[in-house]
Each structure stands twice: as C-alpha cells, then as structure tokens.
Amino acid sequence: MNKRFMHIPVRIHPLFWIVVCSAVWTGYFIEIFTLIVLVVIHELGHLAAANAFGWRMESIRLLPFGGVVKTDEWGTVPAREEITVALAGPFQHVFIVLISLFFHQQGWWSLDWTKYFIHGNMMVAGFNLLPIYPLDGGRILQSSLSYFFPYRVCLEITLWLGMAGSLLLCVCSFFLSSKGVVLHLLLLGLFLFHSNYQTFKQKNIHFVRFLLYRRYHPDRSHRVTKLRVRADARLNTVMRKICKEKYHILEVHDETGKLISVVPEEWALDTYLRSPYYRKEIREWFAS
C-alpha cells in the first residue's frame, strides 16, 4: 500500500497490517496504536532533520516492527549530518516524555497510563540506539567510525557487528522470559540479521556509489592527509584506504622508498572508475 506525505511516498509493508489485525484480535489495540504513533513521530524526527540538510528522500516505510525513512544520501554526506539525522529520531522521545509528564501534571492522564507511555518511549528510543545496522545506533556507529577508518572498513565493521548483534538478540529471546521464547524479539533479530546480510552482499555497490559521489563532488574542506602507496600496489587496493572525512594526496614510492609522483585523490578515483583495468599496478598507469 502506497500513500504520500509531504510529496514523499509512504510504503506500508503487508505484514504491518497483519500485526495490527492480530493486536486488535487479541485486545491490544491501544498498545499497538500507541506504538505506531511513537514510531511515526520518531521517523518524522529523522525526516525533519534530513529536510533541514536538503537530503533527497526516497520514501517512508512502515514495517511490521517499526519504520524507516529511506534516503538517497546515506554514505555520501558528511558524517556530522548523518549523526544528526540519526539522533533526531530518538531525540523526539525526550519531548514526548516531557509532554506526557505535563499531561499527567494537569490531570489529563492517569499515573498508570503516563508510566506506560514513558516506558514505551524508552523502549522505542533505547532499541533504536542499539549499535545494529540499520537501526539509528548502527548508523551512528558507522558515521563515527568514518572519522578514524577508511570507508570500506567502516562498512564491513558495521555490518559484521550488525549481524552479530542481531544473532545476540535472537539468543536473548530464548532466555529473557520464564514463559518461553520472546517471539517479537526473535522476529526482530531475524529481520535485522536479514537486513545486515543483504546489505553485506551489496557492500561493493555501496562502496562504488561512495567513490562515484566523491569523484564528482570533491570536498577539499576535509583534513588533507598524505596517503603513502607503493608503485606496485593495485589501484583497487588503494581505493580501500580512502577515508570519508579526509582529503587524500597520494604519494607514490618505488620499492626503495624513492618518491615517484604525487597525485590528488581525484586522479586515483577517476582512473579507478573509468578504466576496466583497475587491477593494474599504479606504476603501469604512469608508464602508459
């Protein structure tokens, strides 16, 4: 089912309606409705922050276990923007808790309902801050790592930790309750593992997309870093050393350590992306 919100497509997963219907059938309509409202407000926080930075938005998706704002910018914009957008969702719950306390103080909400509402907010915010991609915590982790490691390494670390964390959730679902498996936690863990696994299989696509954007949108405001490479190194290996939050000057040295050439990262990116012979050694490019 597709709708539009602020000219952005809203896609509702078919299983979402099954979850809603099962909640109504079992008498948990108020609880599921409250969760949906919290999830929507959470995603609107992401949407507002992304719009403020001028990001291109693909869609808003309501999934069986939450929501997600899909954007075409992740991995191509500065890490500080990614972290801000990721934190904007959980930050909405601070305001919601303050509003719920105000409603209770005015006598509009009972103490039990206020406690339940605050607990729901803490659960949604806390779960989303787990360092498991594509949750907010996983995205914050990936963006934070990009200040210290090459982008390719950040991708792999995030996805490996995401798969490990997802499996840990599945294991915990069997031990957190004396009544048996916590089914919704198990399903969440499996869903997140599948998401990380699929993204891991497509990591080369994400990496090349990052390199393409960097080639045609160079940002020399980044901290300039000298990247020392050997002349016999292959260009595709050098690309794996590109850091998102740095601008690279490649210093090419021969086997004896003698400096052969100094080239900007645009040369390496352009050569890598335009030529089918990216596995050639760097010295072969200077010889041709």
ChimeraX commands (.cxc) that place a marker at each C-alpha (Angstrom):
marker #1 position 0.00,0.00,0.00 radius 0.5
marker #1 position 1.45,3.37,-1.06 radius 0.5
marker #1 position 0.48,6.87,0.08 radius 0.5
marker #1 position 2.30,10.20,0.01 radius 0.5
marker #1 position 3.35,12.51,2.83 radius 0.5
marker #1 position 4.94,15.88,2.01 radius 0.5
marker #1 position 5.39,14.60,-1.57 radius 0.5
marker #1 position 7.35,11.61,-0.21 radius 0.5
marker #1 position 5.95,8.11,-0.91 radius 0.5
marker #1 position 4.75,6.26,2.18 radius 0.5
marker #1 position 5.02,2.49,1.76 radius 0.5
marker #1 position 3.31,0.16,4.19 radius 0.5
marker #1 position 4.58,-3.41,4.38 radius 0.5
marker #1 position 1.78,-6.00,4.02 radius 0.5
marker #1 position 2.88,-7.71,7.24 radius 0.5
marker #1 position 2.30,-4.42,9.05 radius 0.5
marker #1 position -1.45,-4.90,8.65 radius 0.5
marker #1 position -1.19,-8.47,9.91 radius 0.5
marker #1 position 0.50,-7.21,13.08 radius 0.5
marker #1 position -2.23,-4.57,13.51 radius 0.5
marker #1 position -5.03,-7.08,12.95 radius 0.5
marker #1 position -3.52,-9.58,15.36 radius 0.5
marker #1 position -3.21,-6.85,18.01 radius 0.5
marker #1 position -6.87,-5.90,17.55 radius 0.5
marker #1 position -7.92,-9.56,17.65 radius 0.5
marker #1 position -6.04,-10.18,20.91 radius 0.5
marker #1 position -7.28,-6.98,22.57 radius 0.5
marker #1 position -4.05,-4.96,22.32 radius 0.5
marker #1 position -5.37,-2.25,20.01 radius 0.5
marker #1 position -4.47,0.67,22.32 radius 0.5
marker #1 position -0.96,-0.68,22.81 radius 0.5
marker #1 position -0.28,-1.19,19.09 radius 0.5
marker #1 position -1.83,2.17,18.23 radius 0.5
marker #1 position 0.44,3.86,20.80 radius 0.5
marker #1 position 3.48,2.09,19.36 radius 0.5
marker #1 position 2.57,3.18,15.82 radius 0.5
marker #1 position 2.21,6.80,16.95 radius 0.5
marker #1 position 5.61,6.69,18.67 radius 0.5
marker #1 position 7.25,5.14,15.61 radius 0.5
marker #1 position 5.72,7.74,13.27 radius 0.5
marker #1 position 6.87,10.63,15.49 radius 0.5
marker #1 position 10.31,9.02,15.66 radius 0.5
marker #1 position 10.55,8.83,11.87 radius 0.5
marker #1 position 9.25,12.39,11.47 radius 0.5
marker #1 position 12.24,13.48,13.56 radius 0.5
marker #1 position 14.56,11.87,11.02 radius 0.5
marker #1 position 12.58,13.40,8.17 radius 0.5
marker #1 position 12.70,16.92,9.61 radius 0.5
marker #1 position 16.47,16.75,10.17 radius 0.5
marker #1 position 17.11,15.29,6.72 radius 0.5
marker #1 position 14.98,18.00,5.09 radius 0.5
marker #1 position 16.89,20.66,7.02 radius 0.5
marker #1 position 20.11,19.42,5.41 radius 0.5
marker #1 position 18.47,19.25,1.98 radius 0.5
marker #1 position 18.71,15.49,1.63 radius 0.5
marker #1 position 16.86,13.71,-1.15 radius 0.5
marker #1 position 14.21,11.46,0.36 radius 0.5
marker #1 position 13.12,8.21,-1.32 radius 0.5
marker #1 position 10.27,7.03,0.89 radius 0.5
marker #1 position 8.88,6.50,4.36 radius 0.5
marker #1 position 8.33,2.82,5.12 radius 0.5
marker #1 position 6.19,1.34,7.88 radius 0.5
marker #1 position 7.47,-2.15,8.64 radius 0.5
marker #1 position 5.96,-4.86,10.86 radius 0.5
marker #1 position 8.33,-3.91,13.68 radius 0.5
marker #1 position 8.87,-0.19,13.16 radius 0.5
marker #1 position 9.55,2.36,10.47 radius 0.5
marker #1 position 12.37,3.72,8.36 radius 0.5
marker #1 position 12.99,6.86,6.30 radius 0.5
marker #1 position 14.84,5.82,3.14 radius 0.5
marker #1 position 17.19,8.42,1.73 radius 0.5
marker #1 position 19.49,8.58,-1.25 radius 0.5
marker #1 position 22.16,10.44,0.70 radius 0.5
marker #1 position 23.46,7.95,3.26 radius 0.5
marker #1 position 27.17,7.40,2.79 radius 0.5
marker #1 position 27.67,10.47,0.59 radius 0.5
marker #1 position 27.09,13.36,3.01 radius 0.5
marker #1 position 29.35,14.48,5.90 radius 0.5
marker #1 position 29.36,12.22,8.94 radius 0.5
marker #1 position 28.17,15.05,11.19 radius 0.5
marker #1 position 24.97,15.30,9.12 radius 0.5
marker #1 position 24.43,11.54,9.28 radius 0.5
marker #1 position 24.86,11.52,13.05 radius 0.5
marker #1 position 22.50,14.47,13.47 radius 0.5
marker #1 position 19.80,12.86,11.33 radius 0.5
marker #1 position 20.21,9.53,13.15 radius 0.5
marker #1 position 19.93,11.19,16.57 radius 0.5
marker #1 position 16.92,13.29,15.57 radius 0.5
marker #1 position 14.61,10.27,15.83 radius 0.5
marker #1 position 15.46,9.20,19.39 radius 0.5
marker #1 position 15.62,12.85,20.44 radius 0.5
marker #1 position 11.89,13.22,19.70 radius 0.5
marker #1 position 11.15,10.89,22.61 radius 0.5
marker #1 position 12.61,13.42,25.06 radius 0.5
marker #1 position 9.94,15.92,24.05 radius 0.5
marker #1 position 7.23,13.25,24.10 radius 0.5
marker #1 position 8.15,12.24,27.66 radius 0.5
marker #1 position 8.08,15.88,28.78 radius 0.5
marker #1 position 4.65,16.34,27.19 radius 0.5
marker #1 position 3.34,13.18,28.86 radius 0.5
marker #1 position 4.56,14.44,32.25 radius 0.5
marker #1 position 2.82,17.76,31.60 radius 0.5
marker #1 position -0.43,15.95,30.74 radius 0.5
marker #1 position -0.18,13.96,33.97 radius 0.5
marker #1 position 0.51,17.11,35.99 radius 0.5
marker #1 position -2.60,18.72,34.52 radius 0.5
marker #1 position -4.64,15.68,35.49 radius 0.5
marker #1 position -5.40,14.70,31.90 radius 0.5
marker #1 position -3.54,11.40,32.09 radius 0.5
marker #1 position -3.57,8.84,34.88 radius 0.5
marker #1 position -0.35,7.79,36.60 radius 0.5
marker #1 position -0.54,4.25,35.19 radius 0.5
marker #1 position -1.04,5.47,31.61 radius 0.5
marker #1 position 1.77,8.03,31.98 radius 0.5
marker #1 position 4.14,5.33,33.24 radius 0.5
marker #1 position 3.15,3.04,30.38 radius 0.5
marker #1 position 3.61,5.82,27.81 radius 0.5
marker #1 position 7.03,6.81,29.17 radius 0.5
marker #1 position 8.09,3.16,29.26 radius 0.5
marker #1 position 7.05,2.76,25.62 radius 0.5
marker #1 position 9.09,5.81,24.65 radius 0.5
marker #1 position 12.15,4.50,26.46 radius 0.5
marker #1 position 11.79,1.12,24.76 radius 0.5
marker #1 position 11.48,2.59,21.25 radius 0.5
marker #1 position 14.35,5.07,21.77 radius 0.5
marker #1 position 16.60,2.56,23.55 radius 0.5
marker #1 position 16.08,-0.20,20.99 radius 0.5
marker #1 position 16.79,2.16,18.09 radius 0.5
marker #1 position 20.07,3.22,19.70 radius 0.5
marker #1 position 21.42,-0.34,19.71 radius 0.5
marker #1 position 24.59,-0.46,17.55 radius 0.5
marker #1 position 22.93,-2.70,14.99 radius 0.5
marker #1 position 22.56,-1.53,11.40 radius 0.5
marker #1 position 20.14,-0.23,10.08 radius 0.5
marker #1 position 18.95,1.00,13.49 radius 0.5
marker #1 position 19.93,4.54,14.47 radius 0.5
marker #1 position 22.69,3.25,16.73 radius 0.5
marker #1 position 24.21,1.26,13.87 radius 0.5
marker #1 position 24.15,4.30,11.59 radius 0.5
marker #1 position 25.72,6.47,14.29 radius 0.5
marker #1 position 28.42,3.83,14.77 radius 0.5
marker #1 position 29.22,3.73,11.06 radius 0.5
marker #1 position 29.37,7.52,10.77 radius 0.5
marker #1 position 31.54,7.84,13.89 radius 0.5
marker #1 position 33.97,5.21,12.64 radius 0.5
marker #1 position 34.41,7.16,9.41 radius 0.5
marker #1 position 36.42,9.77,11.32 radius 0.5
marker #1 position 39.08,7.16,12.08 radius 0.5
marker #1 position 38.93,4.38,9.46 radius 0.5
marker #1 position 38.62,4.05,5.67 radius 0.5
marker #1 position 35.02,3.98,4.46 radius 0.5
marker #1 position 35.28,0.38,3.25 radius 0.5
marker #1 position 36.45,-0.73,6.71 radius 0.5
marker #1 position 33.59,1.22,8.33 radius 0.5
marker #1 position 31.07,-0.61,6.14 radius 0.5
marker #1 position 32.45,-4.03,6.99 radius 0.5
marker #1 position 32.80,-3.38,10.74 radius 0.5
marker #1 position 29.25,-2.02,10.96 radius 0.5
marker #1 position 27.70,-4.92,9.06 radius 0.5
marker #1 position 29.66,-7.63,10.88 radius 0.5
marker #1 position 28.69,-6.11,14.24 radius 0.5
marker #1 position 25.13,-5.77,12.98 radius 0.5
marker #1 position 24.89,-9.46,12.14 radius 0.5
marker #1 position 26.49,-10.42,15.46 radius 0.5
marker #1 position 24.16,-8.12,17.39 radius 0.5
marker #1 position 21.13,-9.47,15.53 radius 0.5
marker #1 position 22.05,-13.04,16.41 radius 0.5
marker #1 position 22.57,-11.97,20.02 radius 0.5
marker #1 position 19.00,-10.62,20.08 radius 0.5
marker #1 position 17.77,-13.98,18.77 radius 0.5
marker #1 position 19.67,-15.82,21.52 radius 0.5
marker #1 position 18.37,-13.42,24.20 radius 0.5
marker #1 position 14.80,-14.04,23.06 radius 0.5
marker #1 position 15.07,-17.59,24.47 radius 0.5
marker #1 position 16.30,-16.53,27.92 radius 0.5
marker #1 position 14.62,-13.22,28.79 radius 0.5
marker #1 position 11.29,-14.77,29.78 radius 0.5
marker #1 position 10.48,-17.72,32.01 radius 0.5
marker #1 position 7.37,-18.33,29.88 radius 0.5
marker #1 position 9.37,-19.33,26.83 radius 0.5
marker #1 position 10.68,-17.55,23.74 radius 0.5
marker #1 position 10.02,-13.81,23.37 radius 0.5
marker #1 position 8.60,-14.13,19.87 radius 0.5
marker #1 position 8.66,-10.47,18.85 radius 0.5
marker #1 position 12.33,-10.14,19.90 radius 0.5
marker #1 position 13.22,-13.28,17.95 radius 0.5
marker #1 position 11.46,-11.95,14.85 radius 0.5
marker #1 position 13.17,-8.58,15.24 radius 0.5
marker #1 position 16.56,-10.27,15.49 radius 0.5
marker #1 position 15.91,-12.35,12.38 radius 0.5
marker #1 position 14.65,-9.30,10.49 radius 0.5
marker #1 position 17.74,-7.27,11.41 radius 0.5
marker #1 position 20.09,-10.15,10.56 radius 0.5
marker #1 position 18.47,-10.49,7.14 radius 0.5
marker #1 position 18.81,-6.73,6.57 radius 0.5
marker #1 position 22.51,-6.75,7.53 radius 0.5
marker #1 position 23.22,-9.85,5.46 radius 0.5
marker #1 position 21.56,-8.40,2.36 radius 0.5
marker #1 position 23.46,-5.13,2.78 radius 0.5
marker #1 position 26.71,-7.06,3.30 radius 0.5
marker #1 position 26.17,-8.84,-0.03 radius 0.5
marker #1 position 25.72,-5.43,-1.66 radius 0.5
marker #1 position 28.63,-3.72,0.09 radius 0.5
marker #1 position 30.57,-3.38,-3.17 radius 0.5
marker #1 position 27.67,-1.45,-4.69 radius 0.5
marker #1 position 27.55,0.88,-1.68 radius 0.5
marker #1 position 31.33,1.33,-1.85 radius 0.5
marker #1 position 31.38,2.20,-5.56 radius 0.5
marker #1 position 28.47,4.59,-5.03 radius 0.5
marker #1 position 30.52,6.33,-2.33 radius 0.5
marker #1 position 33.51,6.60,-4.68 radius 0.5
marker #1 position 31.36,7.94,-7.52 radius 0.5
marker #1 position 29.90,10.67,-5.36 radius 0.5
marker #1 position 33.33,11.57,-4.02 radius 0.5
marker #1 position 34.78,11.79,-7.54 radius 0.5
marker #1 position 32.17,14.20,-8.83 radius 0.5
marker #1 position 31.62,16.11,-5.57 radius 0.5
marker #1 position 35.14,16.59,-4.15 radius 0.5
marker #1 position 35.30,18.37,-0.80 radius 0.5
marker #1 position 38.69,19.95,-0.18 radius 0.5
marker #1 position 37.49,21.33,3.16 radius 0.5
marker #1 position 38.28,17.94,4.70 radius 0.5
marker #1 position 41.53,17.48,6.57 radius 0.5
marker #1 position 44.26,16.86,3.99 radius 0.5
marker #1 position 46.03,13.54,4.53 radius 0.5
marker #1 position 49.06,12.17,2.71 radius 0.5
marker #1 position 48.46,8.59,1.65 radius 0.5
marker #1 position 51.72,6.76,1.08 radius 0.5
marker #1 position 51.35,3.95,-1.50 radius 0.5
marker #1 position 53.81,1.67,-3.25 radius 0.5
marker #1 position 54.16,1.80,-7.00 radius 0.5
marker #1 position 53.44,-1.93,-7.24 radius 0.5
marker #1 position 50.15,-1.57,-5.35 radius 0.5
marker #1 position 46.97,-2.19,-7.28 radius 0.5
marker #1 position 44.57,0.70,-7.65 radius 0.5
marker #1 position 41.59,-1.23,-6.30 radius 0.5
marker #1 position 43.59,-1.90,-3.12 radius 0.5
marker #1 position 44.41,1.79,-2.76 radius 0.5
marker #1 position 40.71,2.69,-3.06 radius 0.5
marker #1 position 40.01,0.67,0.07 radius 0.5
marker #1 position 42.16,3.15,2.03 radius 0.5
marker #1 position 40.03,6.20,1.14 radius 0.5
marker #1 position 38.56,7.81,4.24 radius 0.5
marker #1 position 35.27,9.62,4.09 radius 0.5
marker #1 position 36.23,12.53,6.33 radius 0.5
marker #1 position 39.65,13.18,4.78 radius 0.5
marker #1 position 41.02,14.53,1.52 radius 0.5
marker #1 position 43.91,12.42,0.23 radius 0.5
marker #1 position 47.12,13.30,-1.53 radius 0.5
marker #1 position 48.69,10.11,-2.88 radius 0.5
marker #1 position 52.46,9.85,-2.56 radius 0.5
marker #1 position 53.68,7.07,-4.84 radius 0.5
marker #1 position 57.00,5.45,-3.85 radius 0.5
marker #1 position 59.02,2.71,-5.53 radius 0.5
marker #1 position 60.39,-0.40,-3.81 radius 0.5
marker #1 position 63.39,1.52,-2.50 radius 0.5
marker #1 position 61.22,4.20,-0.91 radius 0.5
marker #1 position 62.00,6.84,-3.54 radius 0.5
marker #1 position 59.17,9.27,-4.25 radius 0.5
marker #1 position 57.97,8.84,-7.84 radius 0.5
marker #1 position 54.92,11.05,-8.02 radius 0.5
marker #1 position 52.37,12.99,-6.02 radius 0.5
marker #1 position 48.77,12.96,-7.29 radius 0.5
marker #1 position 45.43,14.15,-5.86 radius 0.5
marker #1 position 42.74,11.65,-4.98 radius 0.5
marker #1 position 40.67,12.79,-7.99 radius 0.5
marker #1 position 43.23,11.18,-10.30 radius 0.5
marker #1 position 43.01,7.85,-8.49 radius 0.5
marker #1 position 39.20,7.95,-8.34 radius 0.5
marker #1 position 38.85,8.91,-11.99 radius 0.5
marker #1 position 41.30,6.23,-13.12 radius 0.5
marker #1 position 39.65,3.57,-10.97 radius 0.5
marker #1 position 36.09,4.37,-12.04 radius 0.5
marker #1 position 36.71,4.93,-15.75 radius 0.5
marker #1 position 39.04,2.06,-16.59 radius 0.5
marker #1 position 38.24,-1.68,-16.72 radius 0.5
marker #1 position 41.89,-2.31,-15.79 radius 0.5
marker #1 position 41.67,-1.14,-12.19 radius 0.5
marker #1 position 43.67,-4.19,-11.05 radius 0.5
marker #1 position 46.79,-2.87,-12.78 radius 0.5
marker #1 position 49.67,-1.72,-10.62 radius 0.5
marker #1 position 49.94,2.04,-10.14 radius 0.5
marker #1 position 53.32,2.25,-11.90 radius 0.5
marker #1 position 51.70,0.84,-15.05 radius 0.5
marker #1 position 49.40,3.85,-15.19 radius 0.5
marker #1 position 52.35,6.23,-15.11 radius 0.5
marker #1 position 54.14,4.20,-17.77 radius 0.5
marker #1 position 51.13,4.25,-20.15 radius 0.5
marker link #1:1,2 radius 0.2
marker link #1:2,3 radius 0.2
marker link #1:3,4 radius 0.2
marker link #1:4,5 radius 0.2
marker link #1:5,6 radius 0.2
marker link #1:6,7 radius 0.2
marker link #1:7,8 radius 0.2
marker link #1:8,9 radius 0.2
marker link #1:9,10 radius 0.2
marker link #1:10,11 radius 0.2
marker link #1:11,12 radius 0.2
marker link #1:12,13 radius 0.2
marker link #1:13,14 radius 0.2
marker link #1:14,15 radius 0.2
marker link #1:15,16 radius 0.2
marker link #1:16,17 radius 0.2
marker link #1:17,18 radius 0.2
marker link #1:18,19 radius 0.2
marker link #1:19,20 radius 0.2
marker link #1:20,21 radius 0.2
marker link #1:21,22 radius 0.2
marker link #1:22,23 radius 0.2
marker link #1:23,24 radius 0.2
marker link #1:24,25 radius 0.2
marker link #1:25,26 radius 0.2
marker link #1:26,27 radius 0.2
marker link #1:27,28 radius 0.2
marker link #1:28,29 radius 0.2
marker link #1:29,30 radius 0.2
marker link #1:30,31 radius 0.2
marker link #1:31,32 radius 0.2
marker link #1:32,33 radius 0.2
marker link #1:33,34 radius 0.2
marker link #1:34,35 radius 0.2
marker link #1:35,36 radius 0.2
marker link #1:36,37 radius 0.2
marker link #1:37,38 radius 0.2
marker link #1:38,39 radius 0.2
marker link #1:39,40 radius 0.2
marker link #1:40,41 radius 0.2
marker link #1:41,42 radius 0.2
marker link #1:42,43 radius 0.2
marker link #1:43,44 radius 0.2
marker link #1:44,45 radius 0.2
marker link #1:45,46 radius 0.2
marker link #1:46,47 radius 0.2
marker link #1:47,48 radius 0.2
marker link #1:48,49 radius 0.2
marker link #1:49,50 radius 0.2
marker link #1:50,51 radius 0.2
marker link #1:51,52 radius 0.2
marker link #1:52,53 radius 0.2
marker link #1:53,54 radius 0.2
marker link #1:54,55 radius 0.2
marker link #1:55,56 radius 0.2
marker link #1:56,57 radius 0.2
marker link #1:57,58 radius 0.2
marker link #1:58,59 radius 0.2
marker link #1:59,60 radius 0.2
marker link #1:60,61 radius 0.2
marker link #1:61,62 radius 0.2
marker link #1:62,63 radius 0.2
marker link #1:63,64 radius 0.2
marker link #1:64,65 radius 0.2
marker link #1:65,66 radius 0.2
marker link #1:66,67 radius 0.2
marker link #1:67,68 radius 0.2
marker link #1:68,69 radius 0.2
marker link #1:69,70 radius 0.2
marker link #1:70,71 radius 0.2
marker link #1:71,72 radius 0.2
marker link #1:72,73 radius 0.2
marker link #1:73,74 radius 0.2
marker link #1:74,75 radius 0.2
marker link #1:75,76 radius 0.2
marker link #1:76,77 radius 0.2
marker link #1:77,78 radius 0.2
marker link #1:78,79 radius 0.2
marker link #1:79,80 radius 0.2
marker link #1:80,81 radius 0.2
marker link #1:81,82 radius 0.2
marker link #1:82,83 radius 0.2
marker link #1:83,84 radius 0.2
marker link #1:84,85 radius 0.2
marker link #1:85,86 radius 0.2
marker link #1:86,87 radius 0.2
marker link #1:87,88 radius 0.2
marker link #1:88,89 radius 0.2
marker link #1:89,90 radius 0.2
marker link #1:90,91 radius 0.2
marker link #1:91,92 radius 0.2
marker link #1:92,93 radius 0.2
marker link #1:93,94 radius 0.2
marker link #1:94,95 radius 0.2
marker link #1:95,96 radius 0.2
marker link #1:96,97 radius 0.2
marker link #1:97,98 radius 0.2
marker link #1:98,99 radius 0.2
marker link #1:99,100 radius 0.2
marker link #1:100,101 radius 0.2
marker link #1:101,102 radius 0.2
marker link #1:102,103 radius 0.2
marker link #1:103,104 radius 0.2
marker link #1:104,105 radius 0.2
marker link #1:105,106 radius 0.2
marker link #1:106,107 radius 0.2
marker link #1:107,108 radius 0.2
marker link #1:108,109 radius 0.2
marker link #1:109,110 radius 0.2
marker link #1:110,111 radius 0.2
marker link #1:111,112 radius 0.2
marker link #1:112,113 radius 0.2
marker link #1:113,114 radius 0.2
marker link #1:114,115 radius 0.2
marker link #1:115,116 radius 0.2
marker link #1:116,117 radius 0.2
marker link #1:117,118 radius 0.2
marker link #1:118,119 radius 0.2
marker link #1:119,120 radius 0.2
marker link #1:120,121 radius 0.2
marker link #1:121,122 radius 0.2
marker link #1:122,123 radius 0.2
marker link #1:123,124 radius 0.2
marker link #1:124,125 radius 0.2
marker link #1:125,126 radius 0.2
marker link #1:126,127 radius 0.2
marker link #1:127,128 radius 0.2
marker link #1:128,129 radius 0.2
marker link #1:129,130 radius 0.2
marker link #1:130,131 radius 0.2
marker link #1:131,132 radius 0.2
marker link #1:132,133 radius 0.2
marker link #1:133,134 radius 0.2
marker link #1:134,135 radius 0.2
marker link #1:135,136 radius 0.2
marker link #1:136,137 radius 0.2
marker link #1:137,138 radius 0.2
marker link #1:138,139 radius 0.2
marker link #1:139,140 radius 0.2
marker link #1:140,141 radius 0.2
marker link #1:141,142 radius 0.2
marker link #1:142,143 radius 0.2
marker link #1:143,144 radius 0.2
marker link #1:144,145 radius 0.2
marker link #1:145,146 radius 0.2
marker link #1:146,147 radius 0.2
marker link #1:147,148 radius 0.2
marker link #1:148,149 radius 0.2
marker link #1:149,150 radius 0.2
marker link #1:150,151 radius 0.2
marker link #1:151,152 radius 0.2
marker link #1:152,153 radius 0.2
marker link #1:153,154 radius 0.2
marker link #1:154,155 radius 0.2
marker link #1:155,156 radius 0.2
marker link #1:156,157 radius 0.2
marker link #1:157,158 radius 0.2
marker link #1:158,159 radius 0.2
marker link #1:159,160 radius 0.2
marker link #1:160,161 radius 0.2
marker link #1:161,162 radius 0.2
marker link #1:162,163 radius 0.2
marker link #1:163,164 radius 0.2
marker link #1:164,165 radius 0.2
marker link #1:165,166 radius 0.2
marker link #1:166,167 radius 0.2
marker link #1:167,168 radius 0.2
marker link #1:168,169 radius 0.2
marker link #1:169,170 radius 0.2
marker link #1:170,171 radius 0.2
marker link #1:171,172 radius 0.2
marker link #1:172,173 radius 0.2
marker link #1:173,174 radius 0.2
marker link #1:174,175 radius 0.2
marker link #1:175,176 radius 0.2
marker link #1:176,177 radius 0.2
marker link #1:177,178 radius 0.2
marker link #1:178,179 radius 0.2
marker link #1:179,180 radius 0.2
marker link #1:180,181 radius 0.2
marker link #1:181,182 radius 0.2
marker link #1:182,183 radius 0.2
marker link #1:183,184 radius 0.2
marker link #1:184,185 radius 0.2
marker link #1:185,186 radius 0.2
marker link #1:186,187 radius 0.2
marker link #1:187,188 radius 0.2
marker link #1:188,189 radius 0.2
marker link #1:189,190 radius 0.2
marker link #1:190,191 radius 0.2
marker link #1:191,192 radius 0.2
marker link #1:192,193 radius 0.2
marker link #1:193,194 radius 0.2
marker link #1:194,195 radius 0.2
marker link #1:195,196 radius 0.2
marker link #1:196,197 radius 0.2
marker link #1:197,198 radius 0.2
marker link #1:198,199 radius 0.2
marker link #1:199,200 radius 0.2
marker link #1:200,201 radius 0.2
marker link #1:201,202 radius 0.2
marker link #1:202,203 radius 0.2
marker link #1:203,204 radius 0.2
marker link #1:204,205 radius 0.2
marker link #1:205,206 radius 0.2
marker link #1:206,207 radius 0.2
marker link #1:207,208 radius 0.2
marker link #1:208,209 radius 0.2
marker link #1:209,210 radius 0.2
marker link #1:210,211 radius 0.2
marker link #1:211,212 radius 0.2
marker link #1:212,213 radius 0.2
marker link #1:213,214 radius 0.2
marker link #1:214,215 radius 0.2
marker link #1:215,216 radius 0.2
marker link #1:216,217 radius 0.2
marker link #1:217,218 radius 0.2
marker link #1:218,219 radius 0.2
marker link #1:219,220 radius 0.2
marker link #1:220,221 radius 0.2
marker link #1:221,222 radius 0.2
marker link #1:222,223 radius 0.2
marker link #1:223,224 radius 0.2
marker link #1:224,225 radius 0.2
marker link #1:225,226 radius 0.2
marker link #1:226,227 radius 0.2
marker link #1:227,228 radius 0.2
marker link #1:228,229 radius 0.2
marker link #1:229,230 radius 0.2
marker link #1:230,231 radius 0.2
marker link #1:231,232 radius 0.2
marker link #1:232,233 radius 0.2
marker link #1:233,234 radius 0.2
marker link #1:234,235 radius 0.2
marker link #1:235,236 radius 0.2
marker link #1:236,237 radius 0.2
marker link #1:237,238 radius 0.2
marker link #1:238,239 radius 0.2
marker link #1:239,240 radius 0.2
marker link #1:240,241 radius 0.2
marker link #1:241,242 radius 0.2
marker link #1:242,243 radius 0.2
marker link #1:243,244 radius 0.2
marker link #1:244,245 radius 0.2
marker link #1:245,246 radius 0.2
marker link #1:246,247 radius 0.2
marker link #1:247,248 radius 0.2
marker link #1:248,249 radius 0.2
marker link #1:249,250 radius 0.2
marker link #1:250,251 radius 0.2
marker link #1:251,252 radius 0.2
marker link #1:252,253 radius 0.2
marker link #1:253,254 radius 0.2
marker link #1:254,255 radius 0.2
marker link #1:255,256 radius 0.2
marker link #1:256,257 radius 0.2
marker link #1:257,258 radius 0.2
marker link #1:258,259 radius 0.2
marker link #1:259,260 radius 0.2
marker link #1:260,261 radius 0.2
marker link #1:261,262 radius 0.2
marker link #1:262,263 radius 0.2
marker link #1:263,264 radius 0.2
marker link #1:264,265 radius 0.2
marker link #1:265,266 radius 0.2
marker link #1:266,267 radius 0.2
marker link #1:267,268 radius 0.2
marker link #1:268,269 radius 0.2
marker link #1:269,270 radius 0.2
marker link #1:270,271 radius 0.2
marker link #1:271,272 radius 0.2
marker link #1:272,273 radius 0.2
marker link #1:273,274 radius 0.2
marker link #1:274,275 radius 0.2
marker link #1:275,276 radius 0.2
marker link #1:276,277 radius 0.2
marker link #1:277,278 radius 0.2
marker link #1:278,279 radius 0.2
marker link #1:279,280 radius 0.2
marker link #1:280,281 radius 0.2
marker link #1:281,282 radius 0.2
marker link #1:282,283 radius 0.2
marker link #1:283,284 radius 0.2
marker link #1:284,285 radius 0.2
marker link #1:285,286 radius 0.2
marker link #1:286,287 radius 0.2
marker link #1:287,288 radius 0.2
view
